[in-house]
Amino acid sequence: MTRAIFASLLLWPAYLALFLALLLVGFVVVPVAAYLRWYYWLDDAVFWTPRWLAPWDNLEHGIAGPASYQPDISLPWRIVSWSAFRNPVNGLRFMFGIMADARRIRHVGNSLDPETDAMHEPGRTFWAFTWQGPLAGYKRARARGRIMTETWIGWKFLPKDAFGVHDWRTHDVGFAVQPFLRWKF
């Protein structure tokens, strides 16, 4: 565990520095690419056409967000709003191809899945520090009533991954920079 913590002290800032650099570049690149219409439709979602725009892509919702996100504005402005401000540099988290290996998952904490446990036991805080080799992630969740408060930073490993990954993270665990999330369930 000590090695995972020290590796995180090096890898998390390096990832965040890359994220911030691409965030700033995205404030220019995303509006220009949206204006030039460098995107295509696939089913109900919009994605970037040039491969070099992958750091600003969004494999889950597309570059314009879900259909319910700001439906009253033009598509190029929705793309700018979603991809440069609401979910900036979203594609970066999937560019490293990091897969969870159930045999290598290690963890400390009081939960195998903090978010799920917090939903079932409101008022109690659940947390987990999970690592696979030098890559690690920290997740904390607490529910009050029907309001969930979460923190997730680092690679999106969960202790339950030791039993196999059975959700969207089967393709790539991704990296979280979510210091304070609050949502209703």
N, C-alpha and C positions, 0 to 999 in steps of 0.2 A: 504494500500500500504506500509506503514511503516513497518508492521510486515513482509511482503514479502521481503522487502529489507534486513532487519536484518536476516531473516531466510536464505536468499541467501548468506549473508556474512559468515554464518556458514556451510551451506550445500555445496556450490560450492567448497570451499577449501577441505572439507572432500572427496567429489567425486574426485577432482583432485589428492589428495594424493593417493587414491585407484588406480586411473588410472595410475599414475606414478609408483607405486609399481608393478602393473601388466605389465606395459610396460617393465620394467627391467627384470622381470621374463620371459616375452615373447621372449626376445632376446635369451634365452637359450631353452625354451620349444618349440617354433615354429620350429626352425631348426631340433631339435631332432624328433619331431612328424612327420615332413615332410619326414625326412630321413627314419623313421620307417614305413612310408606310413599308418599312422593312419587316413586315410580319405576315403571318398567314393564319387562316382559320382551320382548326381541326375539331370537328364536332361542335361543341358549344364554347370552346376556348380559343384564345389567340396566343400565338407563340412567335418568337423572333425567327426570322429567316436566316440571317448570317450566323454561323456557328460562333464567331468571336463575341457575340452578345450573350453567350451562355451564362456568365455571372449574373446577369440581370433578368434571366428567364425565371419562370415559376412553373415547375412541373406539376404542381398540385392544382392550381387555379388558373393558370395562364397569366399572361402579362397584363391583362386588363382586370383581373380579379373575377370573382363570381358575378353572374348576371345581375344579382341584387345590389352589387356595389356601385353606387352613384349612377343609376341608370339614366339620369336626366342630362348627362354631359356627353359630348362627342367622344367617339372611340379614342382618338389620339390623346385627348386630355385625361380620359380614364386610364390609359396606359401610363401616362406620366404620373398621375396621382398614385396609382397602385404600385408601379415598378420603381419609381424613384423616391417615393415618400412613405407609402404605407408598408410595403414589403421590399425595401431596397436590398440589392445584391442577394436576392433569395436563391439564385441558382448556384452561388458559390458553395453552399453547404453540401451540394451533391456532386461536386467536381473531383473529389478525392477517392471515390469508390471504396469507402471503408465499410466493410461488412461485419456484422456481429458474428463471432464464433463462440457458440455455446460452451465449448470446452475451455475457453480462455477468459470468460467473464468472471470477475471478482467484485465484491461489494462490501460496504459497511453501511449501516443505517437501520431504520426500524420498519422498512417496507420493501416489498418486491416491486410495487407499483404505487408510488406516492399519490398520484392523482386519483386512481381508483379507490384506494383506501380512504382518502380524505372525503370522497363522496359518500362512502358507507359509514364513516364515523366523523360527522361534522364536529368542529370544535377542537379536534386533535391535529397536531402538526405531524406530518409524515415526511421523511427525507431519505435520500440514498446518494451515496458517492459510489459510482460504478466505474470500473476500468477494465480495459483489455490491453495488456501490454502497456505502452506509454500513453495511450489515449484514454482520457477519463471525462466523466461528466457528473454534474451535481444537480439533483432535482429536489425541490422542497414544495409541498402542497399543504394547504389548509382550507377547509370549507367552513363557512359560517352561514347557516341557513342554506340558501341556494346560490351563494356567491363563493367562487373558488379563487384563491390567491395562490399564484405559483411563481417559482423561480426556477429557471433551467438554464444552465450555462455549461458549455463544453460539448463533447460528442454525446449524441443522444442514445447512450446505452442505458438500459434499465436492468436491475437485478433479475427480473423475470426472463431476460434474454438467455440466462443459463439453461433454460428449458426450451430454447428455440425462439426465433422471431416470427410472429404471425400477424404482422400489421404492415403499414406502408414502409417501414424501415427495412423490409427484406431486400430492397435494391441498394440502399445506402443509408447508414444511420444518420448522416448529416450532423451539423454543428448548430448548437443553440446559443443565441445571444438574447435571452429573454429574462432580464433581471427582475421584472415585475409585471406579471400578467394577472389580469383580473377579469373574470367572466362569469356569466350565469349558467347554471345547468339545471 
